[in-house]
């Protein structure tokens, strides 16, 4: 990784968010064709990177951020892990993009029907246990699920669990001194979003 800490020429967080929204609309309309990157762009990116947004998303193969947002080489700093879990390693990766790359926007991206969330629900309500490493990941999701509506079940419960997990992750970032400081500076913005598997639409949370 490059460790250039000099401020890069960046768009604002609001402009970055609008680019993501516009890119998702183009994706929905089938207007994206993703040609190969020209050699001159690759040469330039080899020197430095200036992504306009960082995405913490799920490792699910059906949710590729660059495709659903219509982004090209070097435009997104993507961290993907099942259940979009905020581990210390993930937090460090996001902090790198904020501090060294001056990326103005962070998006916590969950998705409908998340398998990791379903596994966590099975553990919470059925006492299910999973393979050792999977269980470690599942256990890290359980604190977010304390806020679930006890009257929900089925797909409605999964949908709410996906959303509360996104919001809980955002709160964990905000509760850290580093995350709070970056956001209070006013140059960085954080938003939550849910990807709809069946439609391809990204729904940004209020």
Secondary structure as GFF3:
##gff-version 3
##sequence-region A 1 206
A	DSSP	alpha_helix	13	29	.	.	.	ID=ss1
A	DSSP	alpha_helix	39	47	.	.	.	ID=ss2
A	DSSP	beta_strand	53	57	.	.	.	ID=ss3
A	DSSP	alpha_helix	65	68	.	.	.	ID=ss4
A	DSSP	beta_strand	76	80	.	.	.	ID=ss5
A	DSSP	three_ten_helix	82	84	.	.	.	ID=ss6
A	DSSP	alpha_helix	88	99	.	.	.	ID=ss7
A	DSSP	beta_strand	105	111	.	.	.	ID=ss8
A	DSSP	alpha_helix	115	126	.	.	.	ID=ss9
A	DSSP	alpha_helix	132	142	.	.	.	ID=ss10
A	DSSP	three_ten_helix	143	147	.	.	.	ID=ss11
A	DSSP	alpha_helix	154	175	.	.	.	ID=ss12
A	DSSP	alpha_helix	177	184	.	.	.	ID=ss13
A	DSSP	beta_strand	189	195	.	.	.	ID=ss14
A	DSSP	beta_strand	202	204	.	.	.	ID=ss15
###
